[in-house]
Amino acid sequence: MNDFAGLVAVVTGGASGIGAATAALLAERGARVAVVDRELGEAAGTSSSTSSTSSTSVSGSWFAVQADVTDDESVRAAIARIDEELGGIDVLVNNAGIGAIGTVEDNDDAEWLRVFDVNVFGIVRVTRAALPHLRRSAHAAIVNTCSIVATAGLPQRALYSATKGAVLSLTLAMAADHAREGIRVNCVNPGTADTPWVGRLLNLSPDPARERAALEARQPLGRLVSPHEVAYAIASLASPLSGATTGTSLAVDGGVAGLRLRPPGDATF
């Protein structure tokens, strides 16, 4: 499939996990991809140039830009550099985000502000900088990475859930604001995904194997969601083939949001 041929896609948080899988898939389907991340890692390739606000490099089909979504100057410089190098922006994937654990009383004000600054205000900063470029595209699309916690209450996720609930509402508001400009806005709601962040959390638990088994059992399909499965959902929403889809949230959660399975061996009714 070559549905992104001729289009430029920007993926924030694109150096690892869901972002890296999305960047690779969009490139495979014909897009020229710019990865934006605070730490570029393997996305940076071997050659790079550094400025006061960002560093950039080209590796295969990816143009990698180092930037911090909590820094408006850094974001604006990165978006301007992408436009200069790739000649426009057609697709924006707002994927950068961080997690948080605990009840409403377990994190102090500084942590609440920090997580909101990345997960919500980061989307605002990047979108605000990209909108003038998206308005010039004939196939403009924005996809925000939300989470199943925006629609399902999970324990020990108060702060994280609050940010993702804001992302869901922000997606709908953005879709309404920019529909008549030809800019579609949607989001994906992943369940627990097998990402480096989840791996780090598991390794911090007293019994990582037991904790992983519990996470897998929570999802009706009986396993974690893969980054590639989320990437396919993002690509579907961003594709010009989905030109009539906007203001939509797509769950990629193994059935957590809508299914209520009985335990094995339970009665049929």
N, C-alpha and C positions, 0 to 999 in steps of 0.2 A: 504494500500500500504506500502511495506517495502523496497523501492528501495534504501534507504540509510543504510541498515543493514551492520554493520561492518565498516562503514566509520566514520571519525572524521571531524566535521565541526566547523569552527571558525566564529563567527559573531561579528563584531565590532559594537559598539553602540547598543549592544544587550539587554540592560536593560529596554528599553521602546519602545513604538511605533512600527514602522516597524521591527526594529531589534528584539524586544521581540516576535512579532508574527512569525517572521522567525525562531528564535531559537526553539520556541514551536513546529512549524510544522515539522522542520527537526528532532527533537527528536521523535515526534509522528511517523515519517516515518522510524525510526530505527537508526538514527545517534546518536553518542555520541557528544554532543554539548559543545563547550567552548564559553562562552559569555565574551567579552572584552568590558569594559566600564570605563569611568572616574568615574562615580558614579554608583555603582552596584545596589542600591535599593533592590527590592524584589528578584532579581536574586542571591543575595549573600546568601540567606538562613539564618541560625542561627549560623553556625560555620564558622570561618574564621581564617586564619593565615596571618600575615603581615610581609613583608620584606621592605627593603629600597626603592624598586622600584615598588612593586606590592603587593596586597593582594589577596588571593584565597580562594574559598570555593566550596563545592559541595552541590547542592540542587537538589535531584531527578536525572534527566537525564542531568542536566546542571553542567558544571564546570565553575565557574565564576572567572574571573581574572580582578583585577582593574589595569588599565593602561591608559595612556594618549597618543593618537596617534600623538601629537605634540612633544613627547619626545622619541627620537630614543632609548635611553637606556631602557626606560620603555617598549617600544614595543618589543625589543629584549628579554628582561627578561620574558615578558608575553608569547611570542611564544615558548621560550625554556621550560618554565614551562608546557605549554600545551603539548608539545611533550613528555616531561618526564612523565607526569601523564597519558596521553591518548594514547601514543605510535604512534604518527605520526599525520599528517594533510592531509586530502584529499580534503576538500572543504573550501574555504575562501570566506566569504561574507563581502565585504568592505562597510559597511553601515554607519559608524560614519560620522556625518556631522552637520553643523550648518547653520542657515539661515542668510539672510541680506535683508534689505529693503532700497530702495532709488534709485535715478537716479545715473548716473556716477559721479555727483558732490556732492552727499550727504554724502559720506563716505570718511574719510581721509586715508592717506597712511597706518597708523597703522591698521585700520580696514580691508583694502584690504589684507594686509599681514596676518592678523589673520585668516580670513575666508579661504584664499587659504591654509594656513598652516594646517587647519583641513581637508577641503574638498578634496584637491588635494594631498598635500605633505603627509597627513595622509595615503592615499591609497598607496603612494610610500613606506613609511616606513614599513607598515604592510606587503605589498606584498614582499618587499625586504627580510624581515626577514623570511617569510613563504616559499619562493621559494625552498630552499634546501630540505624542508620537502615535498612539493608538488611534486617535481621531483621523489620522491620515491614511489609515489602513482600510482596505475593502473587506477584510476578514478579521476584524478586531475581536479578541476574546480574552477574558480574564478568568482564571480558575484559582480559587482560594482553597488551601488545605485546611479544612475544619476538623471535626472529630465526632465520633459517635457520642462522646460525652456532652455534646451540645443538645442532644435529644433524649439521652438515657442517663439516669442518675447512677453513677458508679461510686463506690466508697473510696475515701482518701483522695479525692480529685477535685476538691472545692475550688481552688484557685484556677487550676487548669480548665475545669469545666466552665468557669465564669468567662475566661478569655475566649473559649471556643463558642460559647453561646453568643458572645459579642460578634465573633466572626460570621456566624450564621446570619444574624440580623444585619450586619454590615453588608454581606453579600446581597441580600434582598434589596436593601436600600440602594446600593450601587447599581444593581440591575435596573431598578426603576429610574434612577437618575440619568443613566447613560444609554437606555434602550433606543431613544430617538437619535442618538449620535451614531448608531450602528455598532455599539460596543456591547457584546454579550458578557454577562457575569454569572458564574455558577460556582459551586463548591463541591468538594468530595468530603464525605464523612467516614474516614477509615475507622475500623475497629482496632484492637491491639495488633500492631504490625511488628514483624520481626526485623526491627531496625537496630542500629548500633546503640541508640538511646535506651531501648527496652533491654537490650543485652547488658548494658551497664547496670541498669536497675536490678536485673536478675542476679548479677554477680555480687551485688551488695547484700542480697538476702542471705539468711543463715543456711538455707537449703535451696540453691538455684534450680535444681531439677524439679523439686516439689512445687516451687513457685511457678515455673514454666508450665507444668502440668495443670495447675489451677487456672492459669490464664487461657490455656488451650481449651479446657473444659467449659469455660465461660462462654465460648463462642459455639453456636449450634453445629457448625461444620467440624468442630473438634480440633482446630489448629489455628495458629496465628495467621494473619493476613500477610502476604508477601509484598514487599515494596513494588514489585513488577505488576501485581494486580491493581494496586492503587494507581500506578503510572498509566495503565491501560484506561482506567476510568477518567483520569485527567485528560489524556489525549483524546478520548471520545468527546468530552465536553468542549475541548478547545478546537476540535477539528471544524473546518468549514462545512463538512458534511452534516454537522449539527447546528446549522444556521438558524433554526427555529427554536433552539433551546436556550432559555435564559431565566434567571431567577430560580434555578433548580439546585437542590442538594441531593447528591447521589451517594447512598450508603454503600461502603465496601467493607463490610463488618462481619462476614461469616454468619449473618442472620441475627445478630444481637438486637438490633432495633425492632424487628417485627416478629420474630419467632419465639414461641414459648414451648419448648419440647419437654415431654415428660422424661423422667429418669428412665434408663434402660430397665425393662421388666415391669414397668408400671402398666396398669390397666389401660385398655384402649380408650375408654370414655371417662 
